[in-house]
Amino acid sequence: MQRQTVEFGGIPVGIVVPQNDKLRFIAVKFHVIDLDNRLFASVTELKRAIGEHLIEAKPMAA
């Protein structure tokens, strides 16, 4: 596998880069920065983690 753009909700949020037998996520959007540099077994697992992260994320104070 080569580098691949990751979209969530139709918006590019980062890329995955193969590392050994895993995929390293490189975030390019602030709302997923907490997942930056983490390793995932698949893009499907990463997208699940993004969804869970966004559900758990607390909105910033205005």
PQR file with spaces between the fields and no chain letter, atoms N, CA, C, O and H, PARSE charges and radii, in Angstrom:
ATOM       1  N    MET     1       0.842   -1.186    0.000 -0.4000 1.5000
ATOM       2  CA   MET     1       0.000    0.000    0.000 -0.0000 2.0000
ATOM       3  C    MET     1       0.881    1.241    0.000  0.5500 1.7000
ATOM       4  O    MET     1       1.928    1.279    0.647 -0.5500 1.4000
ATOM       5  N    GLN     2       0.447    2.239   -0.724 -0.4000 1.5000
ATOM       6  CA   GLN     2       1.152    3.508   -0.749 -0.0000 2.0000
ATOM       7  C    GLN     2       0.406    4.504    0.121  0.5500 1.7000
ATOM       8  O    GLN     2      -0.625    4.187    0.715 -0.5500 1.4000
ATOM       9  H    GLN     2      -0.404    2.208   -1.249  0.4000 1.0000
ATOM      10  N    ARG     3       0.947    5.711    0.186 -0.4000 1.5000
ATOM      11  CA   ARG     3       0.248    6.777    0.919 -0.0000 2.0000
ATOM      12  C    ARG     3      -1.141    6.938    0.344  0.5500 1.7000
ATOM      13  O    ARG     3      -1.363    6.772   -0.855 -0.5500 1.4000
ATOM      14  H    ARG     3       1.784    5.968   -0.296  0.4000 1.0000
ATOM      15  N    GLN     4      -2.070    7.264    1.222 -0.4000 1.5000
ATOM      16  CA   GLN     4      -3.465    7.381    0.797 -0.0000 2.0000
ATOM      17  C    GLN     4      -4.129    8.511    1.562  0.5500 1.7000
ATOM      18  O    GLN     4      -3.955    8.637    2.774 -0.5500 1.4000
ATOM      19  H    GLN     4      -1.890    7.399    2.196  0.4000 1.0000
ATOM      20  N    THR     5      -4.885    9.328    0.856 -0.4000 1.5000
ATOM      21  CA   THR     5      -5.672   10.382    1.486 -0.0000 2.0000
ATOM      22  C    THR     5      -6.836    9.750    2.231  0.5500 1.7000
ATOM      23  O    THR     5      -7.448    8.798    1.748 -0.5500 1.4000
ATOM      24  H    THR     5      -5.026    9.226   -0.129  0.4000 1.0000
ATOM      25  N    VAL     6      -7.138   10.280    3.406 -0.4000 1.5000
ATOM      26  CA   VAL     6      -8.266    9.802    4.198 -0.0000 2.0000
ATOM      27  C    VAL     6      -9.300   10.918    4.261  0.5500 1.7000
ATOM      28  O    VAL     6      -9.006   12.037    4.682 -0.5500 1.4000
ATOM      29  H    VAL     6      -6.641   11.054    3.799  0.4000 1.0000
ATOM      30  N    GLU     7     -10.519   10.591    3.832 -0.4000 1.5000
ATOM      31  CA   GLU     7     -11.633   11.537    3.908 -0.0000 2.0000
ATOM      32  C    GLU     7     -12.616   11.055    4.957  0.5500 1.7000
ATOM      33  O    GLU     7     -12.803    9.854    5.151 -0.5500 1.4000
ATOM      34  H    GLU     7     -10.758    9.683    3.489  0.4000 1.0000
ATOM      35  N    PHE     8     -13.237   12.003    5.625 -0.4000 1.5000
ATOM      36  CA   PHE     8     -14.296   11.677    6.579 -0.0000 2.0000
ATOM      37  C    PHE     8     -15.414   12.672    6.350  0.5500 1.7000
ATOM      38  O    PHE     8     -15.208   13.880    6.457 -0.5500 1.4000
ATOM      39  H    PHE     8     -13.085   12.979    5.467  0.4000 1.0000
ATOM      40  N    GLY     9     -16.582   12.176    6.039 -0.4000 1.5000
ATOM      41  CA   GLY     9     -17.704   13.054    5.732 -0.0000 2.0000
ATOM      42  C    GLY     9     -17.454   13.878    4.479  0.5500 1.7000
ATOM      43  O    GLY     9     -17.947   14.999    4.356 -0.5500 1.4000
ATOM      44  H    GLY     9     -16.749   11.194    5.952  0.4000 1.0000
ATOM      45  N    GLY    10     -16.683   13.316    3.544 -0.4000 1.5000
ATOM      46  CA   GLY    10     -16.397   14.006    2.290 -0.0000 2.0000
ATOM      47  C    GLY    10     -15.310   15.062    2.383  0.5500 1.7000
ATOM      48  O    GLY    10     -15.057   15.777    1.414 -0.5500 1.4000
ATOM      49  H    GLY    10     -16.283   12.405    3.643  0.4000 1.0000
ATOM      50  N    ILE    11     -14.662   15.170    3.546 -0.4000 1.5000
ATOM      51  CA   ILE    11     -13.617   16.178    3.752 -0.0000 2.0000
ATOM      52  C    ILE    11     -12.285   15.466    3.994  0.5500 1.7000
ATOM      53  O    ILE    11     -12.206   14.600    4.865 -0.5500 1.4000
ATOM      54  H    ILE    11     -14.868   14.589    4.333  0.4000 1.0000
ATOM      55  N    PRO    12     -11.240   15.813    3.242 -0.5600 1.5000
ATOM      56  CA   PRO    12      -9.928   15.225    3.530  0.2800 2.0000
ATOM      57  C    PRO    12      -9.457   15.650    4.923  0.5500 1.7000
ATOM      58  O    PRO    12      -9.409   16.840    5.236 -0.5500 1.4000
ATOM      59  N    VAL    13      -9.112   14.668    5.748 -0.4000 1.5000
ATOM      60  CA   VAL    13      -8.695   14.968    7.122 -0.0000 2.0000
ATOM      61  C    VAL    13      -7.248   14.551    7.393  0.5500 1.7000
ATOM      62  O    VAL    13      -6.694   14.889    8.438 -0.5500 1.4000
ATOM      63  H    VAL    13      -9.151   13.701    5.493  0.4000 1.0000
ATOM      64  N    GLY    14      -6.639   13.827    6.468 -0.4000 1.5000
ATOM      65  CA   GLY    14      -5.260   13.403    6.664 -0.0000 2.0000
ATOM      66  C    GLY    14      -4.841   12.388    5.627  0.5500 1.7000
ATOM      67  O    GLY    14      -5.522   12.170    4.625 -0.5500 1.4000
ATOM      68  H    GLY    14      -7.089   13.552    5.619  0.4000 1.0000
ATOM      69  N    ILE    15      -3.702   11.773    5.894 -0.4000 1.5000
ATOM      70  CA   ILE    15      -3.204   10.701    5.045 -0.0000 2.0000
ATOM      71  C    ILE    15      -2.772    9.547    5.933  0.5500 1.7000
ATOM      72  O    ILE    15      -2.527    9.720    7.127 -0.5500 1.4000
ATOM      73  H    ILE    15      -3.149   11.950    6.708  0.4000 1.0000
ATOM      74  N    VAL    16      -2.681    8.365    5.331 -0.4000 1.5000
ATOM      75  CA   VAL    16      -2.070    7.228    6.006 -0.0000 2.0000
ATOM      76  C    VAL    16      -0.813    6.860    5.241  0.5500 1.7000
ATOM      77  O    VAL    16      -0.767    6.908    4.012 -0.5500 1.4000
ATOM      78  H    VAL    16      -2.880    8.224    4.361  0.4000 1.0000
ATOM      79  N    VAL    17       0.195    6.495    5.998 -0.4000 1.5000
ATOM      80  CA   VAL    17       1.485    6.094    5.446 -0.0000 2.0000
ATOM      81  C    VAL    17       1.792    4.706    5.991  0.5500 1.7000
ATOM      82  O    VAL    17       1.768    4.498    7.204 -0.5500 1.4000
ATOM      83  H    VAL    17       0.157    6.457    6.997  0.4000 1.0000
ATOM      84  N    PRO    18       2.079    3.759    5.109 -0.5600 1.5000
ATOM      85  CA   PRO    18       2.403    2.411    5.595  0.2800 2.0000
ATOM      86  C    PRO    18       3.636    2.422    6.487  0.5500 1.7000
ATOM      87  O    PRO    18       4.623    3.100    6.201 -0.5500 1.4000
ATOM      88  N    GLN    19       3.561    1.664    7.567 -0.4000 1.5000
ATOM      89  CA   GLN    19       4.697    1.489    8.459 -0.0000 2.0000
ATOM      90  C    GLN    19       4.659    0.063    8.975  0.5500 1.7000
ATOM      91  O    GLN    19       3.791   -0.301    9.769 -0.5500 1.4000
ATOM      92  H    GLN    19       2.759    1.113    7.799  0.4000 1.0000
ATOM      93  N    ASN    20       5.593   -0.728    8.523 -0.4000 1.5000
ATOM      94  CA   ASN    20       5.618   -2.165    8.810 -0.0000 2.0000
ATOM      95  C    ASN    20       4.290   -2.761    8.350  0.5500 1.7000
ATOM      96  O    ASN    20       3.976   -2.676    7.162 -0.5500 1.4000
ATOM      97  H    ASN    20       6.298   -0.433    7.878  0.4000 1.0000
ATOM      98  N    ASP    21       3.518   -3.345    9.220 -0.4000 1.5000
ATOM      99  CA   ASP    21       2.233   -3.925    8.814 -0.0000 2.0000
ATOM     100  C    ASP    21       1.051   -3.073    9.276  0.5500 1.7000
ATOM     101  O    ASP    21      -0.077   -3.562    9.329 -0.5500 1.4000
ATOM     102  H    ASP    21       3.773   -3.414   10.184  0.4000 1.0000
ATOM     103  N    LYS    22       1.296   -1.812    9.610 -0.4000 1.5000
ATOM     104  CA   LYS    22       0.250   -0.890   10.083 -0.0000 2.0000
ATOM     105  C    LYS    22       0.190    0.341    9.194  0.5500 1.7000
ATOM     106  O    LYS    22       0.978    0.490    8.260 -0.5500 1.4000
ATOM     107  H    LYS    22       2.213   -1.415    9.568  0.4000 1.0000
ATOM     108  N    LEU    23      -0.758    1.221    9.500 -0.4000 1.5000
ATOM     109  CA   LEU    23      -0.890    2.497    8.800 -0.0000 2.0000
ATOM     110  C    LEU    23      -0.754    3.625    9.815  0.5500 1.7000
ATOM     111  O    LEU    23      -1.485    3.668   10.805 -0.5500 1.4000
ATOM     112  H    LEU    23      -1.398    1.100   10.259  0.4000 1.0000
ATOM     113  N    ARG    24       0.177    4.530    9.568 -0.4000 1.5000
ATOM     114  CA   ARG    24       0.362    5.689   10.442 -0.0000 2.0000
ATOM     115  C    ARG    24      -0.491    6.825    9.893  0.5500 1.7000
ATOM     116  O    ARG    24      -0.408    7.161    8.712 -0.5500 1.4000
ATOM     117  H    ARG    24       0.770    4.495    8.764  0.4000 1.0000
ATOM     118  N    PHE    25      -1.319    7.417   10.769 -0.4000 1.5000
ATOM     119  CA   PHE    25      -2.200    8.511   10.374 -0.0000 2.0000
ATOM     120  C    PHE    25      -1.492    9.836   10.589  0.5500 1.7000
ATOM     121  O    PHE    25      -0.957   10.100   11.665 -0.5500 1.4000
ATOM     122  H    PHE    25      -1.387    7.143   11.728  0.4000 1.0000
ATOM     123  N    ILE    26      -1.494   10.664    9.555 -0.4000 1.5000
ATOM     124  CA   ILE    26      -0.946   12.018    9.628 -0.0000 2.0000
ATOM     125  C    ILE    26      -2.122   12.973    9.439  0.5500 1.7000
ATOM     126  O    ILE    26      -2.654   13.097    8.336 -0.5500 1.4000
ATOM     127  H    ILE    26      -1.928   10.449    8.681  0.4000 1.0000
ATOM     128  N    ALA    27      -2.522   13.637   10.500 -0.4000 1.5000
ATOM     129  CA   ALA    27      -3.685   14.527   10.467 -0.0000 2.0000
ATOM     130  C    ALA    27      -3.338   15.842    9.781  0.5500 1.7000
ATOM     131  O    ALA    27      -2.243   16.377    9.949 -0.5500 1.4000
ATOM     132  H    ALA    27      -2.091   13.536   11.396  0.4000 1.0000
ATOM     133  N    VAL    28      -4.291   16.353    9.003 -0.4000 1.5000
ATOM     134  CA   VAL    28      -4.122   17.673    8.379 -0.0000 2.0000
ATOM     135  C    VAL    28      -5.254   18.622    8.767  0.5500 1.7000
ATOM     136  O    VAL    28      -5.280   19.772    8.330 -0.5500 1.4000
ATOM     137  H    VAL    28      -5.182   15.918    8.866  0.4000 1.0000
ATOM     138  N    LYS    29      -6.171   18.150    9.570 -0.4000 1.5000
ATOM     139  CA   LYS    29      -7.270   18.979   10.073 -0.0000 2.0000
ATOM     140  C    LYS    29      -7.229   18.985   11.595  0.5500 1.7000
ATOM     141  O    LYS    29      -7.010   17.951   12.227 -0.5500 1.4000
ATOM     142  H    LYS    29      -6.150   17.215    9.925  0.4000 1.0000
ATOM     143  N    PHE    30      -7.442   20.158   12.171 -0.4000 1.5000
ATOM     144  CA   PHE    30      -7.314   20.318   13.614 -0.0000 2.0000
ATOM     145  C    PHE    30      -8.259   19.413   14.402  0.5500 1.7000
ATOM     146  O    PHE    30      -7.878   18.899   15.453 -0.5500 1.4000
ATOM     147  H    PHE    30      -7.620   20.998   11.657  0.4000 1.0000
ATOM     148  N    HIS    31      -9.487   19.208   13.912 -0.4000 1.5000
ATOM     149  CA   HIS    31     -10.459   18.447   14.699 -0.0000 2.0000
ATOM     150  C    HIS    31     -10.108   16.960   14.845  0.5500 1.7000
ATOM     151  O    HIS    31     -10.760   16.251   15.611 -0.5500 1.4000
ATOM     152  H    HIS    31      -9.796   19.626   13.058  0.4000 1.0000
ATOM     153  N    VAL    32      -9.087   16.478   14.118 -0.4000 1.5000
ATOM     154  CA   VAL    32      -8.640   15.091   14.289 -0.0000 2.0000
ATOM     155  C    VAL    32      -7.178   15.020   14.730  0.5500 1.7000
ATOM     156  O    VAL    32      -6.570   13.950   14.682 -0.5500 1.4000
ATOM     157  H    VAL    32      -8.558   17.054   13.495  0.4000 1.0000
ATOM     158  N    ILE    33      -6.616   16.133   15.152 -0.4000 1.5000
ATOM     159  CA   ILE    33      -5.192   16.195   15.503 -0.0000 2.0000
ATOM     160  C    ILE    33      -4.835   15.245   16.655  0.5500 1.7000
ATOM     161  O    ILE    33      -3.692   14.797   16.744 -0.5500 1.4000
ATOM     162  H    ILE    33      -7.110   17.002   15.191  0.4000 1.0000
ATOM     163  N    ASP    34      -5.776   14.937   17.520 -0.4000 1.5000
ATOM     164  CA   ASP    34      -5.501   14.011   18.631 -0.0000 2.0000
ATOM     165  C    ASP    34      -5.183   12.598   18.138  0.5500 1.7000
ATOM     166  O    ASP    34      -4.599   11.802   18.873 -0.5500 1.4000
ATOM     167  H    ASP    34      -6.705   15.301   17.447  0.4000 1.0000
ATOM     168  N    LEU    35      -5.560   12.287   16.908 -0.4000 1.5000
ATOM     169  CA   LEU    35      -5.277   10.963   16.342 -0.0000 2.0000
ATOM     170  C    LEU    35      -3.985   10.956   15.528  0.5500 1.7000
ATOM     171  O    LEU    35      -3.578    9.912   15.018 -0.5500 1.4000
ATOM     172  H    LEU    35      -6.034   12.934   16.311  0.4000 1.0000
ATOM     173  N    ASP    36      -3.347   12.103   15.407 -0.4000 1.5000
ATOM     174  CA   ASP    36      -2.130   12.233   14.611 -0.0000 2.0000
ATOM     175  C    ASP    36      -1.039   11.293   15.108  0.5500 1.7000
ATOM     176  O    ASP    36      -0.800   11.159   16.308 -0.5500 1.4000
ATOM     177  H    ASP    36      -3.677   12.951   15.822  0.4000 1.0000
ATOM     178  N    ASN    37      -0.389   10.652   14.154 -0.4000 1.5000
ATOM     179  CA   ASN    37       0.768    9.791   14.413 -0.0000 2.0000
ATOM     180  C    ASN    37       0.413    8.446   15.036  0.5500 1.7000
ATOM     181  O    ASN    37       1.311    7.676   15.377 -0.5500 1.4000
ATOM     182  H    ASN    37      -0.583   10.761   13.179  0.4000 1.0000
ATOM     183  N    ARG    38      -0.870    8.146   15.192 -0.4000 1.5000
ATOM     184  CA   ARG    38      -1.266    6.841   15.725 -0.0000 2.0000
ATOM     185  C    ARG    38      -1.235    5.794   14.627  0.5500 1.7000
ATOM     186  O    ARG    38      -1.371    6.116   13.447 -0.5500 1.4000
ATOM     187  H    ARG    38      -1.599    8.772   14.915  0.4000 1.0000
ATOM     188  N    LEU    39      -1.058    4.553   15.016 -0.4000 1.5000
ATOM     189  CA   LEU    39      -1.035    3.436   14.083 -0.0000 2.0000
ATOM     190  C    LEU    39      -2.373    2.711   14.089  0.5500 1.7000
ATOM     191  O    LEU    39      -2.989    2.522   15.138 -0.5500 1.4000
ATOM     192  H    LEU    39      -0.948    4.291   15.975  0.4000 1.0000
ATOM     193  N    PHE    40      -2.814    2.307   12.893 -0.4000 1.5000
ATOM     194  CA   PHE    40      -4.079    1.597   12.730 -0.0000 2.0000
ATOM     195  C    PHE    40      -3.857    0.387   11.829  0.5500 1.7000
ATOM     196  O    PHE    40      -2.967    0.390   10.979 -0.5500 1.4000
ATOM     197  H    PHE    40      -2.314    2.461   12.041  0.4000 1.0000
ATOM     198  N    ALA    41      -4.672   -0.643   12.022 -0.4000 1.5000
ATOM     199  CA   ALA    41      -4.565   -1.854   11.224 -0.0000 2.0000
ATOM     200  C    ALA    41      -5.138   -1.665    9.825  0.5500 1.7000
ATOM     201  O    ALA    41      -4.719   -2.339    8.884 -0.5500 1.4000
ATOM     202  H    ALA    41      -5.396   -0.646   12.713  0.4000 1.0000
ATOM     203  N    SER    42      -6.102   -0.742    9.686 -0.4000 1.5000
ATOM     204  CA   SER    42      -6.747   -0.527    8.389 -0.0000 2.0000
ATOM     205  C    SER    42      -7.351    0.870    8.337  0.5500 1.7000
ATOM     206  O    SER    42      -7.489    1.537    9.362 -0.5500 1.4000
ATOM     207  H    SER    42      -6.442   -0.195   10.451  0.4000 1.0000
ATOM     208  N    VAL    43      -7.707    1.301    7.138 -0.4000 1.5000
ATOM     209  CA   VAL    43      -8.387    2.581    6.970 -0.0000 2.0000
ATOM     210  C    VAL    43      -9.760    2.520    7.629  0.5500 1.7000
ATOM     211  O    VAL    43     -10.227    3.513    8.186 -0.5500 1.4000
ATOM     212  H    VAL    43      -7.595    0.759    6.305  0.4000 1.0000
ATOM     213  N    THR    44     -10.398    1.376    7.570 -0.4000 1.5000
ATOM     214  CA   THR    44     -11.702    1.204    8.217 -0.0000 2.0000
ATOM     215  C    THR    44     -11.585    1.440    9.721  0.5500 1.7000
ATOM     216  O    THR    44     -12.422    2.124   10.310 -0.5500 1.4000
ATOM     217  H    THR    44     -10.019    0.569    7.117  0.4000 1.0000
ATOM     218  N    GLU    45     -10.556    0.880   10.338 -0.4000 1.5000
ATOM     219  CA   GLU    45     -10.340    1.085   11.777 -0.0000 2.0000
ATOM     220  C    GLU    45     -10.083    2.564   12.078  0.5500 1.7000
ATOM     221  O    GLU    45     -10.581    3.097   13.069 -0.5500 1.4000
ATOM     222  H    GLU    45      -9.876    0.325    9.860  0.4000 1.0000
ATOM     223  N    LEU    46      -9.308    3.214   11.223 -0.4000 1.5000
ATOM     224  CA   LEU    46      -9.034    4.642   11.402 -0.0000 2.0000
ATOM     225  C    LEU    46     -10.308    5.463   11.311  0.5500 1.7000
ATOM     226  O    LEU    46     -10.541    6.337   12.146 -0.5500 1.4000
ATOM     227  H    LEU    46      -8.903    2.781   10.418  0.4000 1.0000
ATOM     228  N    LYS    47     -11.139    5.195   10.306 -0.4000 1.5000
ATOM     229  CA   LYS    47     -12.386    5.961   10.150 -0.0000 2.0000
ATOM     230  C    LYS    47     -13.317    5.742   11.331  0.5500 1.7000
ATOM     231  O    LYS    47     -14.023    6.664   11.741 -0.5500 1.4000
ATOM     232  H    LYS    47     -10.951    4.485    9.628  0.4000 1.0000
ATOM     233  N    ARG    48     -13.329    4.552   11.875 -0.4000 1.5000
ATOM     234  CA   ARG    48     -14.129    4.273   13.079 -0.0000 2.0000
ATOM     235  C    ARG    48     -13.597    5.110   14.239  0.5500 1.7000
ATOM     236  O    ARG    48     -14.376    5.697   14.990 -0.5500 1.4000
ATOM     237  H    ARG    48     -12.756    3.803   11.542  0.4000 1.0000
ATOM     238  N    ALA    49     -12.276    5.167   14.389 -0.4000 1.5000
ATOM     239  CA   ALA    49     -11.661    5.955   15.455 -0.0000 2.0000
ATOM     240  C    ALA    49     -11.959    7.446   15.277  0.5500 1.7000
ATOM     241  O    ALA    49     -12.194    8.150   16.259 -0.5500 1.4000
ATOM     242  H    ALA    49     -11.643    4.690   13.779  0.4000 1.0000
ATOM     243  N    ILE    50     -11.951    7.927   14.039 -0.4000 1.5000
ATOM     244  CA   ILE    50     -12.291    9.330   13.782 -0.0000 2.0000
ATOM     245  C    ILE    50     -13.723    9.609   14.206  0.5500 1.7000
ATOM     246  O    ILE    50     -13.988   10.598   14.889 -0.5500 1.4000
ATOM     247  H    ILE    50     -11.761    7.355   13.241  0.4000 1.0000
ATOM     248  N    GLY    51     -14.647    8.746   13.809 -0.4000 1.5000
ATOM     249  CA   GLY    51     -16.049    8.920   14.191 -0.0000 2.0000
ATOM     250  C    GLY    51     -16.229    8.941   15.690  0.5500 1.7000
ATOM     251  O    GLY    51     -16.935    9.799   16.219 -0.5500 1.4000
ATOM     252  H    GLY    51     -14.432    7.942   13.255  0.4000 1.0000
ATOM     253  N    GLU    52     -15.594    8.001   16.389 -0.4000 1.5000
ATOM     254  CA   GLU    52     -15.705    7.953   17.847 -0.0000 2.0000
ATOM     255  C    GLU    52     -15.090    9.203   18.477  0.5500 1.7000
ATOM     256  O    GLU    52     -15.629    9.753   19.437 -0.5500 1.4000
ATOM     257  H    GLU    52     -15.020    7.304   15.959  0.4000 1.0000
ATOM     258  N    HIS    53     -13.964    9.642   17.932 -0.4000 1.5000
ATOM     259  CA   HIS    53     -13.302   10.835   18.451 -0.0000 2.0000
ATOM     260  C    HIS    53     -14.199   12.065   18.307  0.5500 1.7000
ATOM     261  O    HIS    53     -14.305   12.872   19.230 -0.5500 1.4000
ATOM     262  H    HIS    53     -13.526    9.195   17.152  0.4000 1.0000
ATOM     263  N    LEU    54     -14.831   12.202   17.166 -0.4000 1.5000
ATOM     264  CA   LEU    54     -15.675   13.377   16.930 -0.0000 2.0000
ATOM     265  C    LEU    54     -16.922   13.359   17.802  0.5500 1.7000
ATOM     266  O    LEU    54     -17.402   14.415   18.214 -0.5500 1.4000
ATOM     267  H    LEU    54     -14.745   11.546   16.416  0.4000 1.0000
ATOM     268  N    ILE    55     -17.449   12.186   18.085 -0.4000 1.5000
ATOM     269  CA   ILE    55     -18.606   12.078   18.979 -0.0000 2.0000
ATOM     270  C    ILE    55     -18.219   12.482   20.397  0.5500 1.7000
ATOM     271  O    ILE    55     -18.975   13.165   21.089 -0.5500 1.4000
ATOM     272  H    ILE    55     -17.059   11.328   17.750  0.4000 1.0000
ATOM     273  N    GLU    56     -17.023   12.049   20.824 -0.4000 1.5000
ATOM     274  CA   GLU    56     -16.560   12.320   22.190 -0.0000 2.0000
ATOM     275  C    GLU    56     -15.997   13.723   22.371  0.5500 1.7000
ATOM     276  O    GLU    56     -15.905   14.221   23.493 -0.5500 1.4000
ATOM     277  H    GLU    56     -16.409   11.495   20.263  0.4000 1.0000
ATOM     278  N    ALA    57     -15.621   14.357   21.267 -0.4000 1.5000
ATOM     279  CA   ALA    57     -14.989   15.690   21.351 -0.0000 2.0000
ATOM     280  C    ALA    57     -15.962   16.710   21.929  0.5500 1.7000
ATOM     281  O    ALA    57     -17.143   16.746   21.581 -0.5500 1.4000
ATOM     282  H    ALA    57     -15.696   13.952   20.356  0.4000 1.0000
ATOM     283  N    LYS    58     -15.437   17.522   22.806 -0.4000 1.5000
ATOM     284  CA   LYS    58     -16.243   18.570   23.412 -0.0000 2.0000
ATOM     285  C    LYS    58     -16.073   19.844   22.578  0.5500 1.7000
ATOM     286  O    LYS    58     -14.957   20.172   22.175 -0.5500 1.4000
ATOM     287  H    LYS    58     -14.478   17.493   23.088  0.4000 1.0000
ATOM     288  N    PRO    59     -17.156   20.555   22.318 -0.5600 1.5000
ATOM     289  CA   PRO    59     -17.016   21.802   21.564  0.2800 2.0000
ATOM     290  C    PRO    59     -16.174   22.816   22.332  0.5500 1.7000
ATOM     291  O    PRO    59     -16.200   22.870   23.561 -0.5500 1.4000
ATOM     292  N    MET    60     -15.436   23.609   21.581 -0.4000 1.5000
ATOM     293  CA   MET    60     -14.600   24.649   22.199 -0.0000 2.0000
ATOM     294  C    MET    60     -15.490   25.783   22.691  0.5500 1.7000
ATOM     295  O    MET    60     -16.518   26.086   22.086 -0.5500 1.4000
ATOM     296  H    MET    60     -15.415   23.565   20.582  0.4000 1.0000
ATOM     297  N    ALA    61     -15.086   26.399   23.785 -0.4000 1.5000
ATOM     298  CA   ALA    61     -15.841   27.542   24.331 -0.0000 2.0000
ATOM     299  C    ALA    61     -15.805   28.699   23.341  0.5500 1.7000
ATOM     300  O    ALA    61     -14.810   28.911   22.649 -0.5500 1.4000
ATOM     301  H    ALA    61     -14.251   26.153   24.277  0.4000 1.0000
ATOM     302  N    ALA    62     -16.894   29.433   23.286 -0.4000 1.5000
ATOM     303  CA   ALA    62     -16.961   30.571   22.357 -0.0000 2.0000
ATOM     304  C    ALA    62     -16.314   31.790   22.941  0.5500 1.7000
ATOM     305  O    ALA    62     -16.280   32.839   22.297 -0.5500 1.4000
ATOM     306  H    ALA    62     -17.703   29.261   23.848  0.4000 1.0000
